[in-house]
């Protein structure tokens, strides 16, 4: 199915971006904590979480056929990724990872 191929390509692309962000975070962490470095670090954290959420959104759209909307949708999407949906998919992340994110 083409949809699953597209989803796989999207996830691979986002994972590569996440790896690059981890490299940036490591570079920032090794520096003296000036206000500019703190702001840069916050930007990397934001971009990292956005990338993770992009993957979750793609899974929710293509596989789950249900993307949470409205107030609390980010938390609901995060939790949705911990669910083992019988006949559809296994959990994308553990409950421990959910708490960390």
DSSP file (Angstrom, degrees, kcal/mol; ACC not computed):
  #  RESIDUE AA STRUCTURE BP1 BP2  ACC     N-H-->O    O-->H-N    N-H-->O    O-->H-N    TCO  KAPPA ALPHA  PHI   PSI    X-CA   Y-CA   Z-CA
    1    1 A X     >        0   0    0      0, 0.0     4,-1.3     0, 0.0     3,-0.4   0.000 360.0 360.0 360.0 130.9    0.0    0.0    0.0
    2    2 A X  H  >  +     0   0    0      1,-0.2     4,-2.4     2,-0.2     5,-0.2   0.829 360.0  63.0 -63.1 -34.7    1.4    3.4   -1.0
    3    3 A X  H  > S+     0   0    0      1,-0.2     4,-2.4     2,-0.2    -1,-0.2   0.900 103.5  48.2 -59.6 -41.9    0.2    5.1    2.1
    4    4 A X  H  > S+     0   0    0     -3,-0.4     4,-2.5     2,-0.2    -1,-0.2   0.849 109.6  53.0 -68.8 -33.4    2.3    2.9    4.3
    5    5 A X  H  X S+     0   0    0     -4,-1.3     4,-2.3     2,-0.2    -2,-0.2   0.904 110.2  47.7 -65.8 -41.1    5.4    3.6    2.1
    6    6 A X  H  X S+     0   0    0     -4,-2.4     4,-2.6     2,-0.2    -2,-0.2   0.929 111.4  50.7 -64.5 -44.9    4.8    7.3    2.5
    7    7 A X  H  X S+     0   0    0     -4,-2.4     4,-2.5     1,-0.2    -2,-0.2   0.929 110.3  49.6 -58.3 -46.4    4.4    6.9    6.2
    8    8 A X  H  X S+     0   0    0     -4,-2.5     4,-2.5     1,-0.2    -1,-0.2   0.921 111.5  48.6 -60.1 -44.4    7.6    5.0    6.4
    9    9 A X  H  X S+     0   0    0     -4,-2.3     4,-2.4     1,-0.2    -1,-0.2   0.893 111.1  50.8 -63.3 -40.1    9.5    7.6    4.4
   10   10 A X  H  X S+     0   0    0     -4,-2.6     4,-2.6     2,-0.2    -2,-0.2   0.917 111.4  47.6 -63.4 -43.2    8.1   10.4    6.6
   11   11 A X  H  X S+     0   0    0     -4,-2.5     4,-2.6     2,-0.2    -2,-0.2   0.915 111.7  49.8 -65.9 -42.8    9.2    8.6    9.8
   12   12 A X  H  X S+     0   0    0     -4,-2.5     4,-1.9    -5,-0.2    -1,-0.2   0.919 112.3  48.6 -60.7 -43.6   12.7    7.9    8.4
   13   13 A X  H  X S+     0   0    0     -4,-2.4     4,-1.9     1,-0.2    -2,-0.2   0.927 112.8  46.7 -62.5 -46.5   13.0   11.6    7.4
   14   14 A X  H  X S+     0   0    0     -4,-2.6     4,-2.5     1,-0.2    -2,-0.2   0.888 109.3  54.8 -65.0 -38.9   11.8   12.8   10.8
   15   15 A X  H  X S+     0   0    0     -4,-2.6     4,-2.4     1,-0.2    -1,-0.2   0.892 106.7  51.2 -62.4 -38.8   14.2   10.4   12.6
   16   16 A X  H  X S+     0   0    0     -4,-1.9     4,-2.1     2,-0.2    -1,-0.2   0.911 110.2  49.2 -64.4 -41.3   17.1   11.8   10.6
   17   17 A X  H  X S+     0   0    0     -4,-1.9     4,-2.1     2,-0.2    -2,-0.2   0.893 110.0  52.0 -63.0 -39.4   16.1   15.3   11.7
   18   18 A X  H  X S+     0   0    0     -4,-2.5     4,-2.2     2,-0.2    -2,-0.2   0.897 107.2  52.3 -64.7 -40.3   15.9   14.2   15.3
   19   19 A X  H  X S+     0   0    0     -4,-2.4     4,-1.8     1,-0.2    -1,-0.2   0.922 109.1  50.2 -60.4 -43.2   19.4   12.7   15.1
   20   20 A X  H  X S+     0   0    0     -4,-2.1     4,-2.2     1,-0.2    -2,-0.2   0.888 108.8  52.1 -62.3 -39.1   20.7   16.1   13.8
   21   21 A X  H  X S+     0   0    0     -4,-2.1     4,-2.8     1,-0.2    -1,-0.2   0.880 106.1  53.9 -65.5 -37.3   18.9   17.8   16.7
   22   22 A X  H  X S+     0   0    0     -4,-2.2     4,-2.1     2,-0.2    -1,-0.2   0.883 107.6  51.2 -64.1 -36.8   20.6   15.5   19.2
   23   23 A X  H  X S+     0   0    0     -4,-1.8     4,-2.0     2,-0.2    -2,-0.2   0.929 111.0  47.8 -63.0 -45.3   23.9   16.4   17.7
   24   24 A X  H  X S+     0   0    0     -4,-2.2     4,-2.5     1,-0.2    -2,-0.2   0.916 110.0  52.6 -60.8 -43.3   23.1   20.1   18.1
   25   25 A X  H  X S+     0   0    0     -4,-2.8     4,-2.6     1,-0.2    -1,-0.2   0.892 107.8  51.4 -61.0 -40.2   21.9   19.5   21.7
   26   26 A X  H  X S+     0   0    0     -4,-2.1     4,-1.1     2,-0.2    -1,-0.2   0.902 110.1  49.2 -63.8 -41.1   25.2   17.8   22.5
   27   27 A X  H  < S+     0   0    0     -4,-2.0     3,-0.3     1,-0.2    -2,-0.2   0.906 113.6  46.0 -64.4 -41.9   27.2   20.8   21.0
   28   28 A X  H >< S+     0   0    0     -4,-2.5     3,-1.8     1,-0.2    -2,-0.2   0.898 107.5  57.4 -67.7 -40.7   25.1   23.3   23.0
   29   29 A X  H 3< S+     0   0    0     -4,-2.6    -1,-0.2     1,-0.3    -2,-0.2   0.769  99.9  59.9 -63.4 -25.8   25.4   21.3   26.2
   30   30 A X  T 3< S+     0   0    0     -4,-1.1    -1,-0.3    -3,-0.3     2,-0.2   0.428  94.8  84.2 -83.0   2.3   29.2   21.4   26.0
   31   31 A X  S <  S-     0   0    0     -3,-1.8     2,-0.1    -4,-0.1    -3,-0.0  -0.615  92.2 -88.8-104.5 162.1   29.2   25.2   26.2
   32   32 A X        -     0   0    0     -2,-0.2     2,-1.9     1,-0.1     5,-0.2  -0.453  51.5-106.1 -65.5 141.8   29.1   27.7   29.0
   33   33 A X        +     0   0    0     -2,-0.1     2,-0.2     4,-0.1    -1,-0.1  -0.484  55.2 160.7 -80.0  79.3   25.5   28.5   29.9
   34   34 A X     >  -     0   0    0     -2,-1.9     4,-2.3     1,-0.1     5,-0.2  -0.482  56.3-103.9 -86.0 168.1   25.0   32.0   28.5
   35   35 A X  H  > S+     0   0    0      1,-0.2     4,-2.2     2,-0.2     5,-0.2   0.854 123.3  54.4 -63.0 -32.6   21.5   33.3   27.8
   36   36 A X  H  > S+     0   0    0      2,-0.2     4,-2.4     1,-0.2    -1,-0.2   0.908 109.0  47.2 -67.2 -41.0   22.0   32.7   24.1
   37   37 A X  H  > S+     0   0    0      2,-0.2     4,-2.6     1,-0.2    -2,-0.2   0.865 110.8  52.0 -69.4 -34.8   22.9   29.1   24.7
   38   38 A X  H  X S+     0   0    0     -4,-2.3     4,-2.3     2,-0.2    -2,-0.2   0.927 111.9  46.3 -64.6 -43.9   19.9   28.6   27.0
   39   39 A X  H  X S+     0   0    0     -4,-2.2     4,-2.0     2,-0.2    -2,-0.2   0.893 112.5  50.3 -65.3 -39.5   17.7   30.0   24.3
   40   40 A X  H  X S+     0   0    0     -4,-2.4     4,-2.2     2,-0.2    -2,-0.2   0.916 110.6  50.0 -63.7 -42.7   19.3   27.8   21.6
   41   41 A X  H  X S+     0   0    0     -4,-2.6     4,-2.4     1,-0.2    -2,-0.2   0.901 109.2  51.1 -62.3 -41.4   18.9   24.8   23.8
   42   42 A X  H  X S+     0   0    0     -4,-2.3     4,-2.4     1,-0.2    -1,-0.2   0.889 108.9  51.9 -63.3 -38.4   15.2   25.6   24.3
   43   43 A X  H  X S+     0   0    0     -4,-2.0     4,-2.7     2,-0.2    -2,-0.2   0.903 109.2  49.6 -64.2 -41.5   14.8   25.9   20.6
   44   44 A X  H  X S+     0   0    0     -4,-2.2     4,-2.6     2,-0.2    -2,-0.2   0.916 110.8  49.9 -64.2 -42.7   16.4   22.5   20.0
   45   45 A X  H  X S+     0   0    0     -4,-2.4     4,-2.5     2,-0.2     5,-0.2   0.926 112.0  48.3 -60.9 -44.8   14.1   20.9   22.7
   46   46 A X  H  X S+     0   0    0     -4,-2.4     4,-2.4     1,-0.2    -2,-0.2   0.938 113.1  47.0 -60.6 -47.9   11.1   22.5   21.0
   47   47 A X  H  X S+     0   0    0     -4,-2.7     4,-2.2     2,-0.2    -1,-0.2   0.876 111.2  52.7 -63.5 -37.3   12.1   21.3   17.6
   48   48 A X  H  X S+     0   0    0     -4,-2.6     4,-2.3     2,-0.2    -2,-0.2   0.952 111.1  45.0 -63.3 -49.7   12.8   17.8   18.9
   49   49 A X  H  X S+     0   0    0     -4,-2.5     4,-2.8     1,-0.2    -2,-0.2   0.897 111.4  53.8 -63.5 -38.4    9.4   17.5   20.5
   50   50 A X  H  X S+     0   0    0     -4,-2.4     4,-2.1    -5,-0.2    -1,-0.2   0.901 108.7  49.8 -61.3 -40.7    7.8   18.9   17.3
   51   51 A X  H  X S+     0   0    0     -4,-2.2     4,-1.7     2,-0.2    -2,-0.2   0.913 111.2  48.2 -63.7 -43.2    9.6   16.2   15.3
   52   52 A X  H  X S+     0   0    0     -4,-2.3     4,-2.2     1,-0.2    -2,-0.2   0.927 111.9  49.8 -61.8 -44.6    8.4   13.5   17.6
   53   53 A X  H  X S+     0   0    0     -4,-2.8     4,-2.9     1,-0.2    -1,-0.2   0.851 104.7  58.3 -65.1 -33.5    4.9   14.8   17.4
   54   54 A X  H  X S+     0   0    0     -4,-2.1     4,-2.2     2,-0.2    -1,-0.2   0.912 107.4  47.7 -60.5 -41.6    5.0   14.9   13.6
   55   55 A X  H  X S+     0   0    0     -4,-1.7     4,-2.4     2,-0.2    -2,-0.2   0.940 112.8  48.2 -63.3 -46.7    5.7   11.2   13.7
   56   56 A X  H  X S+     0   0    0     -4,-2.2     4,-2.8     1,-0.2    -2,-0.2   0.903 110.6  51.3 -60.8 -41.7    2.9   10.6   16.1
   57   57 A X  H  X S+     0   0    0     -4,-2.9     4,-2.2     2,-0.2    -1,-0.2   0.905 109.7  49.9 -63.1 -41.8    0.5   12.7   14.0
   58   58 A X  H  X S+     0   0    0     -4,-2.2     4,-2.9     2,-0.2     5,-0.4   0.919 112.4  47.0 -63.7 -43.5    1.4   10.7   10.9
   59   59 A X  H  X>S+     0   0    0     -4,-2.4     4,-2.2     1,-0.2     5,-1.9   0.928 112.8  49.7 -62.6 -44.9    0.8    7.4   12.7
   60   60 A X  I  <>S+     0   0    0     -4,-2.8     6,-2.2     3,-0.2     5,-0.9   0.870 115.9  43.5 -62.7 -36.5   -2.5    8.6   14.0
   61   61 A X  I  <5S+     0   0    0     -4,-2.2    -2,-0.2     4,-0.2    -1,-0.2   0.953 124.3  30.2 -73.1 -51.6   -3.5    9.8   10.6
   62   62 A X  I  <5S+     0   0    0     -4,-2.9    -3,-0.2    -5,-0.2    -2,-0.2   0.903 134.7  20.5 -81.2 -43.1   -2.5    6.8    8.5
   63   63 A X  I  <5S+     0   0    0     -4,-2.2    -3,-0.2    -5,-0.4    -4,-0.1   0.918 130.2  36.2 -95.0 -52.9   -2.8    3.9   10.9
   64   64 A X  I   <S-     0   0    0     -5,-1.9    -3,-0.2     2,-0.1    -4,-0.2   0.783  84.7-146.7 -74.5 -26.3   -5.1    4.8   13.7
   65   65 A X  S   <S+     0   0    0     -5,-0.9     2,-0.3    -6,-0.4    -4,-0.2   0.817  70.6  94.6  59.2  32.0   -7.4    6.9   11.4
   66   66 A X        -     0   0    0     -6,-2.2     2,-0.5     2,-0.0    -1,-0.1  -0.831  49.3-178.6-156.5 113.1   -8.0    9.2   14.4
   67   67 A X        -     0   0    0     -2,-0.3   -10,-0.1    -6,-0.1     6,-0.0  -0.960  32.3-121.6-112.5 121.5   -6.1   12.4   15.3
   68   68 A X        -     0   0    0     -2,-0.5     2,-0.3     5,-0.2     4,-0.1  -0.261  33.1-170.9 -59.5 146.7   -7.1   14.1   18.5
   69   69 A X        +     0   0    0      2,-0.1     2,-0.1     3,-0.0    -1,-0.0  -0.899  36.9  28.2-133.4 163.6   -8.3   17.7   18.2
   70   70 A X  S >  S-     0   0    0     -2,-0.3     3,-2.0     2,-0.1     4,-0.2  -0.277 101.8  -3.4  86.6-169.9   -9.2   20.5   20.5
   71   71 A X  T 3  S+     0   0    0      1,-0.3    -2,-0.1     2,-0.1     0, 0.0  -0.334 134.0  15.6 -60.0 132.0   -8.0   21.3   24.0
   72   72 A X  T 3> S+     0   0    0     -4,-0.1     4,-2.5    -2,-0.1    -1,-0.3   0.572  82.4 133.9  82.5   9.3   -5.5   18.8   25.3
   73   73 A X  H <>  +     0   0    0     -3,-2.0     4,-2.6     1,-0.2    -5,-0.2   0.832  68.5  54.9 -64.5 -31.8   -5.0   17.2   21.8
   74   74 A X  H  > S+     0   0    0     -4,-0.2     4,-2.1     2,-0.2    -1,-0.2   0.928 111.9  42.8 -66.9 -44.2   -1.2   17.1   22.3
   75   75 A X  H  > S+     0   0    0      2,-0.2     4,-2.4     1,-0.2    -2,-0.2   0.903 115.2  50.4 -66.7 -41.5   -1.4   15.2   25.5
   76   76 A X  H  X S+     0   0    0     -4,-2.5     4,-2.5     2,-0.2    -2,-0.2   0.898 110.3  49.3 -65.0 -40.9   -4.1   12.9   24.1
   77   77 A X  H  X S+     0   0    0     -4,-2.6     4,-1.4     2,-0.2    -1,-0.2   0.919 110.3  51.6 -63.6 -43.3   -2.0   12.2   21.0
   78   78 A X  H  < S+     0   0    0     -4,-2.1     3,-0.4     1,-0.2     4,-0.3   0.930 113.0  44.5 -58.3 -46.8    1.0   11.4   23.2
   79   79 A X  H >< S+     0   0    0     -4,-2.4     3,-2.1     1,-0.2     4,-0.5   0.884 105.5  61.8 -66.8 -37.9   -1.1    8.9   25.2
   80   80 A X  H >< S+     0   0    0     -4,-2.5     3,-1.2     1,-0.3    -1,-0.2   0.838  96.3  61.3 -56.4 -33.1   -2.7    7.4   22.1
   81   81 A X  T 3< S+     0   0    0     -4,-1.4    11,-2.6    -3,-0.4    12,-1.8   0.627  97.8  58.1 -72.3 -11.8    0.8    6.4   21.0
   82   82 A X  T <  S+     0   0    0     -3,-2.1    -1,-0.2    -4,-0.3     9,-0.2   0.567  86.2 105.5 -88.9 -10.0    1.1    4.2   24.2
   83   83 A X    <   -     0   0    0     -3,-1.2     2,-0.8    -4,-0.5     9,-0.2  -0.469  65.6-141.8 -79.7 140.0   -2.0    2.1   23.3
   84   84 A X        -     0   0    0     -2,-0.2     2,-0.9     7,-0.1     6,-0.2  -0.887  21.8-160.9 -94.6 106.0   -1.8   -1.4   21.9
   85   85 A X  B >>  -A   89   0A   0      4,-1.7     3,-2.6    -2,-0.8     4,-2.2  -0.799  20.0-124.1 -98.9 104.9   -4.6   -1.3   19.4
   86   86 A X  T 34 S+     0   0    0     -2,-0.9     4,-0.1     1,-0.3    -1,-0.0  -0.152  89.9   3.1 -53.0 129.5   -5.6   -4.9   18.7
   87   87 A X  T 34 S+     0   0    0      1,-0.1    -1,-0.3     0, 0.0     3,-0.1   0.447 130.0  62.2  76.5   0.0   -5.4   -5.8   15.0
   88   88 A X  T <4 S-     0   0    0     -3,-2.6     2,-0.3     1,-0.3    -2,-0.2   0.728 107.9 -35.0-120.9 -57.7   -4.1   -2.4   14.1
   89   89 A X  B  <  -A   85   0A   0     -4,-2.2    -4,-1.7   -25,-0.0    -1,-0.3  -0.988  47.0-112.0-165.5 161.0   -0.7   -1.7   15.8
   90   90 A X        -     0   0    0     -2,-0.3    -7,-0.1    -6,-0.2    -6,-0.1  -0.437  62.2 -66.8 -86.9 170.2    1.4   -2.2   18.8
   91   91 A X        -     0   0    0     -9,-0.2    -9,-0.2     1,-0.1    -1,-0.2  -0.320  36.8-152.4 -58.2 140.6    2.3    0.7   21.1
   92   92 A X  S    S+     0   0    0    -11,-2.6     2,-0.3     1,-0.2   -10,-0.2   0.842  80.4  13.0 -81.4 -37.5    4.6    3.3   19.4
   93   93 A X  S    S-     0   0    0    -12,-1.8    -1,-0.2   -15,-0.1     2,-0.1  -0.923  83.0-108.9-134.7 160.9    6.1    4.4   22.7
   94   94 A X     >  -     0   0    0     -2,-0.3     4,-2.0     1,-0.1     5,-0.1  -0.391  31.6-111.5 -81.9 166.1    6.1    3.0   26.3
   95   95 A X  H  > S+     0   0    0      2,-0.2     4,-2.2     1,-0.2     5,-0.1   0.837 120.3  57.7 -65.9 -31.8    4.3    4.6   29.1
   96   96 A X  H  > S+     0   0    0      2,-0.2     4,-2.0     1,-0.2    -1,-0.2   0.918 106.9  47.0 -62.4 -44.0    7.7    5.5   30.6
   97   97 A X  H  > S+     0   0    0      2,-0.2     4,-2.6     1,-0.2    -2,-0.2   0.885 108.1  56.8 -65.1 -38.3    8.6    7.4   27.4
   98   98 A X  H  < S+     0   0    0     -4,-2.0    -2,-0.2     1,-0.2    -1,-0.2   0.938 108.1  46.8 -56.7 -47.3    5.2    9.1   27.5
   99   99 A X  H  < S+     0   0    0     -4,-2.2    -1,-0.2     1,-0.2    -2,-0.2   0.891 111.7  51.3 -63.5 -39.1    6.0   10.4   31.0
  100  100 A X  H  <        0   0    0     -4,-2.0    -1,-0.2     1,-0.3    -2,-0.2   0.894 360.0 360.0 -66.0 -39.4    9.4   11.6   29.9
  101  101 A X     <        0   0    0     -4,-2.6    -1,-0.3    -5,-0.1    -2,-0.2   0.492 360.0 360.0 -73.6 360.0    8.0   13.5   26.9
